[in-house]
Amino acid sequence: MAEILKGAPVAEAISCQLRARAEELKAGGVTPCLALLRVGERPDDLSYERAAVRRCESIGLRVVQFALEEDCAQEQIEVVIRQINEDEAIHGCLMFRPLPEHLDEAALCELLTPEKDVDGMTAGSLSTVLTGRGRGFAPCTAQACLELLDYYGCDPAGKHVAVIGRSLVIGRPVALMLQARDATVTMCHSKTRDMPAFCRQAEILVVAAGRAGVVDRQFTAPDQVIVDVGVNASPEGGICGDVCFAQVEPAVRAISPVPGGVGAVTTAVLCKHVIEAAERALAKG
C-alpha cells in the first residue's frame, strides 16, 4: 500500500505559521486582505472560492469578493482590476481562470499590478519563477506541489522528476521550480512519444495533464512518488484527478489523492502569498 500524501496536515502546518504573522501585521495596523475576482459561476470556481474564504478566515485575512456575470464586457473587469490596484487596503488578488472565451484573459492579467499578483498571473511573476530574481509570486498550485513534497520529506534535489503538462499555470512553473531545487526534470506533454516510458524512469511524477485518468499503472515504478494536480468531474458526480488512483496506488511508494491532496494546500499557499504581499507593503511604508 502506498503512503497517501494528504494535503490537510500540510495546509494546517502552513496556516499555523501564518496566523502568527497575520497577528503581527494587525498589531502594526495592517489587516492582510485578498480580493477574489470571479466571472460567471463555474462549479470549480465556486468550490475553490468557498475553500479560499474559509482558509482566509481561519488565518485572519480579510476577503473582498467581486463577482461579475459570465457575459460581462472586458471594460467591466478592467474597472474592477483598476479598483483593486488603487485600493491600498487590498494586498493580493486572485482572478479565477480560465475566463469566458470572449474576454482577453492575457490583457486582463497584465492589467493587475505585479505587487498584488499573488497567483503568478502576470509576466513579471512568471519572470521571477524563471530567473529566481524579482518580487513576483509563483502560481499557488505549483508552489503547493513543492510544499506537499517538503512536508512528507521528499527532497527533489538530485532526483529525476517527470512533469506531465506544460501550461503556464502549473506545468512549466513547477518544472522550473523543481529545477531550482536541483531536480533533473523531464517535461512530457500531448506530443511526447512513449510517455509511459519517460514516466517510469522518474522518481517523482507530477501530473498536470488536465484529463481524468490519463496516468495508469503503465506510467509507474515501484519506488515512485506521484503528485496528482488534476481536478476533473468524475462519472459519479464528484471530482477525480489525472491519475487512475485505483490502478496506481498499489503500484507506487506514495501518491497524493484527489480530492484531499494538492488542492487543500493551494489555499494555504494563497494566504501565504497575501501575507507576504502585506508585509512588503508595510515595510515599503
C-alpha positions, -999 to +999 in steps of 0.1 A: +000+000+000+013+034-009+017+063+015-012+087+009+001+123+007-029+141+023-030+179+019-048+188+051-019+184+075+003+203+051-022+232+049-026+233+086+011+234+093+014+264+069-017+280+084-003+278+119+028+298+109+006+323+090-017+330+119+012+345+139+023+366+110-012+379+104-014+389+141+019+408+138+006+427+108-026+436+126-006+448+156+011+471+131-022+484+119-024+463+087-051+436+081-040+413+052-066+414+025-073+392-005-095+402-035-113+374-052-124+382-088-148+357-104-166+359-137-196+336-140-204+306-117-184+277-128-187+249-102-150+245-098-145+283-093-173+284-067-158+254-048-123+269-047-138+303-037-155+288-007-124+269+003-103+301-001-127+321+020-127+295+048-089+293+048-085+331+049-110+335+077-093+307+097-059+325+094-072+361+100-072+375+065-100+398+051-116+388+018-132+411-007-153+393-034-161+406-068-185+386-089-194+395-125-218+380-149-205+355-174-214+377-203-198+408-188-177+431-210-139+434-210-143+470-197-163+459-167-135+437-155-109+463-162-128+487-139-127+462-111-090+454-116-081+491-115-102+495-083-082+466-068-049+482-079-058+515-064-071+502-030-042+502-006-061+480+018-061+452-007-028+433-008-034+405-032-058+395-060-068+361-073-087+361-106-104+328-114-093+314-147-099+304-174-122+334-182-150+331-208-137+330-244-150+364-253-126+381-229-089+389-235-075+370-205-039+378-211-046+416-212-066+414-180-039+395-162-013+421-172-035+449-160-031+438-124-002+455-106+026+429-101+027+436-063-008+423-059-004+393-083-004+365-057-011+337-081+016+341-108-008+356-134+014+383-148+046+382-169+065+398-141+056+370-117+065+343-142+098+360-148+106+357-111+099+319-114+122+317-145+151+338-132+148+334-095+150+372-092+123+398-085+094+401-062+068+381-081+048+351-067+047+316-082+013+302-092-002+288-060-008+253-072+027+249-085+041+261-051+016+237-034+033+208-051+066+217-036+051+223-001+035+188-003+068+172-012+087+191+015+062+182+043+065+145+035+103+146+033+106+141-004+135+163-013+137+167-052+174+176-051+193+151-074+162+132-083+147+126-117+113+143-119+088+139-148+061+166-152+031+159-174+017+191-187+032+224-199+007+251-191+018+284-176-004+278-146+012+246-134+034+225-157+060+250-168+063+268-134+065+237-114+092+223-137+113+255-133+108+255-095+119+218-093+150+226-114+157+255-089+157+228-062+183+208-081+160+182-096+166+168-131+133+175-149+117+159-179+086+177-193+060+155-210+030+167-230+005+156-256+031+153-283+056+132-262+063+098-278+060+068-255+052+090-225+048+060-201+085+051-207+097+085-197+074+085-166+086+050-154+121+064-152+111+092-128+115+091-090+088+118-087+060+122-111+039+154-112+007+150-132-010+182-145-024+169-178-059+182-173-075+150-183-091+125-160-073+091-156-047+098-182-020+082-160-025+045-153-003+017-140+020+016-171+034+050-162+046+039-128+076+024-110+075+008-075+095+034-056+079+064-073+062+094-056+032+108-076+017+143-071-017+145-089-026+180-096-057+172-118-092+183-109-118+167-132-155+158-129-159+121-122-187+099-136-201+096-101-206+134-099-177+142-077-141+151-087-112+130-096-076+135-106-055+130-137-042+097-122-063+065-122-059+062-084-073+026-080-047+013-105-018+033-095-019+035-057-009-002-052+020+002-076+039+032-061+056+043-029+034+074-023+006+093-041-015+124-034-052+119-035-079+139-054-098+153-036-078+159-004-043+164-019-027+194-036-059+214-036-061+216+001-026+230+002-032+256-026-055+278-005-029+279+023-002+289-002-026+317-015-029+330+021+009+328+025+014+350-006-012+375+005+006+379+039+040+383+022+025+410+000+011+427+031+044+425+048+061+440+018+036+469+016+041+476+054+079+476+050+076+499+020+055+523+041 
